[in-house]
């Protein structure tokens, strides 16, 4: 396997893991911000959409 493909796979896995971990701690995020769980879900979704939109921008 080419090293570039391996690096891409590891990076994509790390980004995916980061998004799913946030869903696991959703009740804690809601409690910390003092909002309902659905609102905290929207906050995390907003972050995920922003990360997805911004991800290709640094690429040449």
PyMOL Python script that loads the backbone (N, CA, C, O; Angstrom):
from pymol import cmd

cmd.read_pdbstr("""\
ATOM      1  N   UNK A   1       0.848  -1.175   0.000  1.00  0.00           N
ATOM      2  CA  UNK A   1       0.000   0.000   0.000  1.00  0.00           C
ATOM      3  C   UNK A   1       0.896   1.242   0.000  1.00  0.00           C
ATOM      4  O   UNK A   1       1.839   1.330   0.787  1.00  0.00           O
ATOM      5  N   UNK A   2       0.602   2.191  -0.876  1.00  0.00           N
ATOM      6  CA  UNK A   2       1.409   3.424  -0.894  1.00  0.00           C
ATOM      7  C   UNK A   2       1.279   4.189   0.423  1.00  0.00           C
ATOM      8  O   UNK A   2       0.220   4.203   1.050  1.00  0.00           O
ATOM      9  N   UNK A   3       2.366   4.815   0.820  1.00  0.00           N
ATOM     10  CA  UNK A   3       2.397   5.523   2.102  1.00  0.00           C
ATOM     11  C   UNK A   3       1.392   6.673   2.127  1.00  0.00           C
ATOM     12  O   UNK A   3       0.807   6.956   3.172  1.00  0.00           O
ATOM     13  N   UNK A   4       1.184   7.338   0.988  1.00  0.00           N
ATOM     14  CA  UNK A   4       0.217   8.440   0.942  1.00  0.00           C
ATOM     15  C   UNK A   4      -1.204   7.933   1.203  1.00  0.00           C
ATOM     16  O   UNK A   4      -1.984   8.586   1.896  1.00  0.00           O
ATOM     17  N   UNK A   5      -1.530   6.782   0.653  1.00  0.00           N
ATOM     18  CA  UNK A   5      -2.862   6.212   0.867  1.00  0.00           C
ATOM     19  C   UNK A   5      -3.045   5.802   2.325  1.00  0.00           C
ATOM     20  O   UNK A   5      -4.120   5.985   2.896  1.00  0.00           O
ATOM     21  N   UNK A   6      -2.007   5.255   2.917  1.00  0.00           N
ATOM     22  CA  UNK A   6      -2.064   4.888   4.326  1.00  0.00           C
ATOM     23  C   UNK A   6      -2.265   6.123   5.198  1.00  0.00           C
ATOM     24  O   UNK A   6      -3.070   6.100   6.130  1.00  0.00           O
ATOM     25  N   UNK A   7      -1.540   7.198   4.904  1.00  0.00           N
ATOM     26  CA  UNK A   7      -1.694   8.443   5.671  1.00  0.00           C
ATOM     27  C   UNK A   7      -3.099   9.002   5.524  1.00  0.00           C
ATOM     28  O   UNK A   7      -3.679   9.480   6.499  1.00  0.00           O
ATOM     29  N   UNK A   8      -3.650   8.949   4.330  1.00  0.00           N
ATOM     30  CA  UNK A   8      -5.007   9.424   4.101  1.00  0.00           C
ATOM     31  C   UNK A   8      -6.026   8.591   4.877  1.00  0.00           C
ATOM     32  O   UNK A   8      -6.965   9.139   5.454  1.00  0.00           O
ATOM     33  N   UNK A   9      -5.848   7.287   4.891  1.00  0.00           N
ATOM     34  CA  UNK A   9      -6.762   6.400   5.612  1.00  0.00           C
ATOM     35  C   UNK A   9      -6.708   6.655   7.118  1.00  0.00           C
ATOM     36  O   UNK A   9      -7.745   6.680   7.781  1.00  0.00           O
ATOM     37  N   UNK A  10      -5.522   6.843   7.650  1.00  0.00           N
ATOM     38  CA  UNK A  10      -5.381   7.110   9.086  1.00  0.00           C
ATOM     39  C   UNK A  10      -6.003   8.459   9.436  1.00  0.00           C
ATOM     40  O   UNK A  10      -6.679   8.582  10.457  1.00  0.00           O
ATOM     41  N   UNK A  11      -5.779   9.470   8.598  1.00  0.00           N
ATOM     42  CA  UNK A  11      -6.362  10.786   8.840  1.00  0.00           C
ATOM     43  C   UNK A  11      -7.878  10.761   8.793  1.00  0.00           C
ATOM     44  O   UNK A  11      -8.541  11.360   9.640  1.00  0.00           O
ATOM     45  N   UNK A  12      -8.430  10.069   7.802  1.00  0.00           N
ATOM     46  CA  UNK A  12      -9.890   9.972   7.688  1.00  0.00           C
ATOM     47  C   UNK A  12     -10.478   9.226   8.872  1.00  0.00           C
ATOM     48  O   UNK A  12     -11.547   9.584   9.368  1.00  0.00           O
ATOM     49  N   UNK A  13      -9.795   8.201   9.322  1.00  0.00           N
ATOM     50  CA  UNK A  13     -10.257   7.450  10.487  1.00  0.00           C
ATOM     51  C   UNK A  13     -10.248   8.326  11.734  1.00  0.00           C
ATOM     52  O   UNK A  13     -11.168   8.259  12.549  1.00  0.00           O
ATOM     53  N   UNK A  14      -9.230   9.134  11.881  1.00  0.00           N
ATOM     54  CA  UNK A  14      -9.150  10.032  13.034  1.00  0.00           C
ATOM     55  C   UNK A  14     -10.254  11.062  13.033  1.00  0.00           C
ATOM     56  O   UNK A  14     -10.831  11.348  14.082  1.00  0.00           O
ATOM     57  N   UNK A  15     -10.560  11.625  11.879  1.00  0.00           N
ATOM     58  CA  UNK A  15     -11.632  12.607  11.781  1.00  0.00           C
ATOM     59  C   UNK A  15     -12.971  11.954  12.093  1.00  0.00           C
ATOM     60  O   UNK A  15     -13.781  12.525  12.822  1.00  0.00           O
ATOM     61  N   UNK A  16     -13.211  10.770  11.552  1.00  0.00           N
ATOM     62  CA  UNK A  16     -14.457  10.065  11.819  1.00  0.00           C
ATOM     63  C   UNK A  16     -14.622   9.717  13.285  1.00  0.00           C
ATOM     64  O   UNK A  16     -15.715   9.841  13.838  1.00  0.00           O
ATOM     65  N   UNK A  17     -13.547   9.285  13.913  1.00  0.00           N
ATOM     66  CA  UNK A  17     -13.597   8.949  15.331  1.00  0.00           C
ATOM     67  C   UNK A  17     -13.930  10.179  16.165  1.00  0.00           C
ATOM     68  O   UNK A  17     -14.702  10.095  17.119  1.00  0.00           O
ATOM     69  N   UNK A  18     -13.356  11.305  15.810  1.00  0.00           N
ATOM     70  CA  UNK A  18     -13.624  12.540  16.544  1.00  0.00           C
ATOM     71  C   UNK A  18     -15.107  12.894  16.499  1.00  0.00           C
ATOM     72  O   UNK A  18     -15.676  13.319  17.504  1.00  0.00           O
ATOM     73  N   UNK A  19     -15.724  12.722  15.351  1.00  0.00           N
ATOM     74  CA  UNK A  19     -17.144  13.053  15.226  1.00  0.00           C
ATOM     75  C   UNK A  19     -18.006  12.107  16.056  1.00  0.00           C
ATOM     76  O   UNK A  19     -18.964  12.552  16.687  1.00  0.00           O
ATOM     77  N   UNK A  20     -17.691  10.825  16.070  1.00  0.00           N
ATOM     78  CA  UNK A  20     -18.525   9.868  16.794  1.00  0.00           C
ATOM     79  C   UNK A  20     -18.322   9.945  18.303  1.00  0.00           C
ATOM     80  O   UNK A  20     -19.250   9.648  19.056  1.00  0.00           O
ATOM     81  N   UNK A  21     -17.153  10.329  18.757  1.00  0.00           N
ATOM     82  CA  UNK A  21     -16.924  10.478  20.195  1.00  0.00           C
ATOM     83  C   UNK A  21     -17.809  11.588  20.744  1.00  0.00           C
ATOM     84  O   UNK A  21     -18.324  11.482  21.857  1.00  0.00           O
ATOM     85  N   UNK A  22     -17.985  12.652  19.966  1.00  0.00           N
ATOM     86  CA  UNK A  22     -18.828  13.763  20.416  1.00  0.00           C
ATOM     87  C   UNK A  22     -20.263  13.296  20.660  1.00  0.00           C
ATOM     88  O   UNK A  22     -20.919  13.786  21.579  1.00  0.00           O
ATOM     89  N   UNK A  23     -20.753  12.373  19.865  1.00  0.00           N
ATOM     90  CA  UNK A  23     -22.108  11.859  20.082  1.00  0.00           C
ATOM     91  C   UNK A  23     -22.193  11.027  21.371  1.00  0.00           C
ATOM     92  O   UNK A  23     -23.246  10.996  22.009  1.00  0.00           O
ATOM     93  N   UNK A  24     -21.137  10.375  21.748  1.00  0.00           N
ATOM     94  CA  UNK A  24     -21.135   9.570  22.966  1.00  0.00           C
ATOM     95  C   UNK A  24     -21.192  10.405  24.234  1.00  0.00           C
ATOM     96  O   UNK A  24     -21.683   9.945  25.265  1.00  0.00           O
ATOM     97  N   UNK A  25     -20.697  11.614  24.162  1.00  0.00           N
ATOM     98  CA  UNK A  25     -20.704  12.483  25.342  1.00  0.00           C
ATOM     99  C   UNK A  25     -21.764  13.583  25.218  1.00  0.00           C
ATOM    100  O   UNK A  25     -21.675  14.617  25.882  1.00  0.00           O
ATOM    101  N   UNK A  26     -22.756  13.356  24.375  1.00  0.00           N
ATOM    102  CA  UNK A  26     -23.802  14.344  24.131  1.00  0.00           C
ATOM    103  C   UNK A  26     -24.512  14.810  25.406  1.00  0.00           C
ATOM    104  O   UNK A  26     -24.701  16.015  25.574  1.00  0.00           O
ATOM    105  N   UNK A  27     -24.911  13.916  26.306  1.00  0.00           N
ATOM    106  CA  UNK A  27     -25.557  14.402  27.539  1.00  0.00           C
ATOM    107  C   UNK A  27     -24.645  15.306  28.375  1.00  0.00           C
ATOM    108  O   UNK A  27     -25.114  16.265  28.989  1.00  0.00           O
ATOM    109  N   UNK A  28     -23.362  15.005  28.399  1.00  0.00           N
ATOM    110  CA  UNK A  28     -22.422  15.847  29.152  1.00  0.00           C
ATOM    111  C   UNK A  28     -22.272  17.223  28.498  1.00  0.00           C
ATOM    112  O   UNK A  28     -22.208  18.239  29.191  1.00  0.00           O
ATOM    113  N   UNK A  29     -22.217  17.252  27.172  1.00  0.00           N
ATOM    114  CA  UNK A  29     -22.124  18.526  26.456  1.00  0.00           C
ATOM    115  C   UNK A  29     -23.368  19.362  26.734  1.00  0.00           C
ATOM    116  O   UNK A  29     -23.268  20.563  26.984  1.00  0.00           O
ATOM    117  N   UNK A  30     -24.541  18.728  26.692  1.00  0.00           N
ATOM    118  CA  UNK A  30     -25.792  19.441  26.955  1.00  0.00           C
ATOM    119  C   UNK A  30     -25.795  20.007  28.378  1.00  0.00           C
ATOM    120  O   UNK A  30     -26.204  21.148  28.594  1.00  0.00           O
ATOM    121  N   UNK A  31     -25.345  19.219  29.331  1.00  0.00           N
ATOM    122  CA  UNK A  31     -25.319  19.691  30.724  1.00  0.00           C
ATOM    123  C   UNK A  31     -24.331  20.833  30.906  1.00  0.00           C
ATOM    124  O   UNK A  31     -24.627  21.800  31.608  1.00  0.00           O
ATOM    125  N   UNK A  32     -23.158  20.735  30.283  1.00  0.00           N
ATOM    126  CA  UNK A  32     -22.146  21.789  30.423  1.00  0.00           C
ATOM    127  C   UNK A  32     -22.612  23.113  29.837  1.00  0.00           C
ATOM    128  O   UNK A  32     -22.336  24.171  30.402  1.00  0.00           O
ATOM    129  N   UNK A  33     -23.317  23.066  28.710  1.00  0.00           N
ATOM    130  CA  UNK A  33     -23.788  24.291  28.068  1.00  0.00           C
ATOM    131  C   UNK A  33     -25.155  24.735  28.583  1.00  0.00           C
ATOM    132  O   UNK A  33     -25.613  25.830  28.259  1.00  0.00           O
ATOM    133  N   UNK A  34     -25.804  23.899  29.377  1.00  0.00           N
ATOM    134  CA  UNK A  34     -27.098  24.253  29.923  1.00  0.00           C
ATOM    135  C   UNK A  34     -28.205  24.273  28.878  1.00  0.00           C
ATOM    136  O   UNK A  34     -29.119  25.094  28.949  1.00  0.00           O
ATOM    137  N   UNK A  35     -28.121  23.364  27.903  1.00  0.00           N
ATOM    138  CA  UNK A  35     -29.129  23.281  26.844  1.00  0.00           C
ATOM    139  C   UNK A  35     -29.700  21.872  26.824  1.00  0.00           C
ATOM    140  O   UNK A  35     -29.203  20.978  27.509  1.00  0.00           O
ATOM    141  N   UNK A  36     -30.753  21.682  26.031  1.00  0.00           N
ATOM    142  CA  UNK A  36     -31.338  20.344  25.903  1.00  0.00           C
ATOM    143  C   UNK A  36     -30.433  19.459  25.048  1.00  0.00           C
ATOM    144  O   UNK A  36     -29.553  19.948  24.340  1.00  0.00           O
ATOM    145  N   UNK A  37     -30.662  18.159  25.125  1.00  0.00           N
ATOM    146  CA  UNK A  37     -29.853  17.219  24.350  1.00  0.00           C
ATOM    147  C   UNK A  37     -30.034  17.439  22.847  1.00  0.00           C
ATOM    148  O   UNK A  37     -29.039  17.405  22.122  1.00  0.00           O
ATOM    149  N   UNK A  38     -31.265  17.667  22.335  1.00  0.00           N
ATOM    150  CA  UNK A  38     -31.380  17.945  20.894  1.00  0.00           C
ATOM    151  C   UNK A  38     -30.613  19.205  20.461  1.00  0.00           C
ATOM    152  O   UNK A  38     -30.024  19.227  19.380  1.00  0.00           O
ATOM    153  N   UNK A  39     -30.618  20.238  21.289  1.00  0.00           N
ATOM    154  CA  UNK A  39     -29.878  21.455  20.950  1.00  0.00           C
ATOM    155  C   UNK A  39     -28.377  21.182  20.932  1.00  0.00           C
ATOM    156  O   UNK A  39     -27.664  21.678  20.059  1.00  0.00           O
ATOM    157  N   UNK A  40     -27.901  20.401  21.884  1.00  0.00           N
ATOM    158  CA  UNK A  40     -26.485  20.036  21.884  1.00  0.00           C
ATOM    159  C   UNK A  40     -26.155  19.212  20.644  1.00  0.00           C
ATOM    160  O   UNK A  40     -25.063  19.339  20.091  1.00  0.00           O
ATOM    161  N   UNK A  41     -27.082  18.375  20.205  1.00  0.00           N
ATOM    162  CA  UNK A  41     -26.881  17.613  18.977  1.00  0.00           C
ATOM    163  C   UNK A  41     -26.747  18.521  17.770  1.00  0.00           C
ATOM    164  O   UNK A  41     -25.927  18.269  16.887  1.00  0.00           O
ATOM    165  N   UNK A  42     -27.554  19.584  17.727  1.00  0.00           N
ATOM    166  CA  UNK A  42     -27.435  20.559  16.633  1.00  0.00           C
ATOM    167  C   UNK A  42     -26.087  21.270  16.687  1.00  0.00           C
ATOM    168  O   UNK A  42     -25.486  21.551  15.650  1.00  0.00           O
ATOM    169  N   UNK A  43     -25.616  21.560  17.893  1.00  0.00           N
ATOM    170  CA  UNK A  43     -24.314  22.214  18.018  1.00  0.00           C
ATOM    171  C   UNK A  43     -23.203  21.317  17.477  1.00  0.00           C
ATOM    172  O   UNK A  43     -22.320  21.781  16.754  1.00  0.00           O
ATOM    173  N   UNK A  44     -23.250  20.045  17.826  1.00  0.00           N
ATOM    174  CA  UNK A  44     -22.228  19.114  17.352  1.00  0.00           C
ATOM    175  C   UNK A  44     -22.351  18.905  15.845  1.00  0.00           C
ATOM    176  O   UNK A  44     -21.345  18.787  15.146  1.00  0.00           O
ATOM    177  N   UNK A  45     -23.594  18.859  15.345  1.00  0.00           N
ATOM    178  CA  UNK A  45     -23.794  18.725  13.901  1.00  0.00           C
ATOM    179  C   UNK A  45     -23.250  19.938  13.156  1.00  0.00           C
ATOM    180  O   UNK A  45     -22.675  19.808  12.075  1.00  0.00           O
ATOM    181  N   UNK A  46     -23.435  21.111  13.740  1.00  0.00           N
ATOM    182  CA  UNK A  46     -22.884  22.321  13.130  1.00  0.00           C
ATOM    183  C   UNK A  46     -21.367  22.257  13.036  1.00  0.00           C
ATOM    184  O   UNK A  46     -20.782  22.649  12.026  1.00  0.00           O
ATOM    185  N   UNK A  47     -20.739  21.764  14.088  1.00  0.00           N
ATOM    186  CA  UNK A  47     -19.284  21.588  14.050  1.00  0.00           C
ATOM    187  C   UNK A  47     -18.871  20.597  12.972  1.00  0.00           C
ATOM    188  O   UNK A  47     -17.914  20.834  12.235  1.00  0.00           O
ATOM    189  N   UNK A  48     -19.599  19.484  12.880  1.00  0.00           N
ATOM    190  CA  UNK A  48     -19.263  18.457  11.903  1.00  0.00           C
ATOM    191  C   UNK A  48     -19.416  18.979  10.472  1.00  0.00           C
ATOM    192  O   UNK A  48     -18.580  18.701   9.612  1.00  0.00           O
ATOM    193  N   UNK A  49     -20.480  19.729  10.224  1.00  0.00           N
ATOM    194  CA  UNK A  49     -20.677  20.304   8.888  1.00  0.00           C
ATOM    195  C   UNK A  49     -19.568  21.301   8.577  1.00  0.00           C
ATOM    196  O   UNK A  49     -19.041  21.326   7.465  1.00  0.00           O
ATOM    197  N   UNK A  50     -19.216  22.120   9.562  1.00  0.00           N
ATOM    198  CA  UNK A  50     -18.122  23.065   9.355  1.00  0.00           C
ATOM    199  C   UNK A  50     -16.804  22.371   9.075  1.00  0.00           C
ATOM    200  O   UNK A  50     -16.034  22.815   8.222  1.00  0.00           O
ATOM    201  N   UNK A  51     -16.537  21.286   9.784  1.00  0.00           N
ATOM    202  CA  UNK A  51     -15.305  20.531   9.552  1.00  0.00           C
ATOM    203  C   UNK A  51     -15.309  19.919   8.165  1.00  0.00           C
ATOM    204  O   UNK A  51     -14.271  19.871   7.504  1.00  0.00           O
ATOM    205  N   UNK A  52     -16.455  19.453   7.718  1.00  0.00           N
ATOM    206  CA  UNK A  52     -16.556  18.840   6.390  1.00  0.00           C
ATOM    207  C   UNK A  52     -16.382  19.880   5.286  1.00  0.00           C
ATOM    208  O   UNK A  52     -15.738  19.608   4.273  1.00  0.00           O
ATOM    209  N   UNK A  53     -16.945  21.051   5.474  1.00  0.00           N
ATOM    210  CA  UNK A  53     -16.843  22.098   4.462  1.00  0.00           C
ATOM    211  C   UNK A  53     -15.415  22.649   4.411  1.00  0.00           C
ATOM    212  O   UNK A  53     -14.886  22.920   3.333  1.00  0.00           O
ATOM    213  N   UNK A  54     -14.805  22.808   5.568  1.00  0.00           N
ATOM    214  CA  UNK A  54     -13.477  23.411   5.638  1.00  0.00           C
ATOM    215  C   UNK A  54     -12.354  22.431   5.313  1.00  0.00           C
ATOM    216  O   UNK A  54     -11.251  22.863   4.978  1.00  0.00           O
ATOM    217  N   UNK A  55     -12.598  21.139   5.401  1.00  0.00           N
ATOM    218  CA  UNK A  55     -11.541  20.144   5.223  1.00  0.00           C
ATOM    219  C   UNK A  55     -10.810  20.259   3.884  1.00  0.00           C
ATOM    220  O   UNK A  55      -9.580  20.223   3.881  1.00  0.00           O
ATOM    221  N   UNK A  56     -11.502  20.397   2.742  1.00  0.00           N
ATOM    222  CA  UNK A  56     -10.754  20.434   1.471  1.00  0.00           C
ATOM    223  C   UNK A  56     -10.065  21.760   1.183  1.00  0.00           C
ATOM    224  O   UNK A  56      -9.256  21.824   0.257  1.00  0.00           O
ATOM    225  N   UNK A  57     -10.345  22.814   1.927  1.00  0.00           N
ATOM    226  CA  UNK A  57      -9.796  24.125   1.598  1.00  0.00           C
ATOM    227  C   UNK A  57      -8.266  24.206   1.640  1.00  0.00           C
ATOM    228  O   UNK A  57      -7.684  24.848   0.765  1.00  0.00           O
ATOM    229  N   UNK A  58      -7.586  23.587   2.613  1.00  0.00           N
ATOM    230  CA  UNK A  58      -6.125  23.701   2.614  1.00  0.00           C
ATOM    231  C   UNK A  58      -5.436  22.902   1.503  1.00  0.00           C
ATOM    232  O   UNK A  58      -4.237  23.060   1.273  1.00  0.00           O
ATOM    233  N   UNK A  59      -6.184  22.057   0.827  1.00  0.00           N
ATOM    234  CA  UNK A  59      -5.581  21.242  -0.225  1.00  0.00           C
ATOM    235  C   UNK A  59      -5.203  22.105  -1.428  1.00  0.00           C
ATOM    236  O   UNK A  59      -5.929  23.036  -1.775  1.00  0.00           O
ATOM    237  N   UNK A  60      -4.075  21.801  -2.060  1.00  0.00           N
ATOM    238  CA  UNK A  60      -3.678  22.596  -3.248  1.00  0.00           C
ATOM    239  C   UNK A  60      -4.544  22.323  -4.441  1.00  0.00           C
ATOM    240  O   UNK A  60      -4.336  22.910  -5.503  1.00  0.00           O
TER     241      UNK A  60
END
""", "prot")
cmd.dss("prot")
cmd.show_as("cartoon", "prot")
cmd.util.cbc("prot")
cmd.orient("prot")
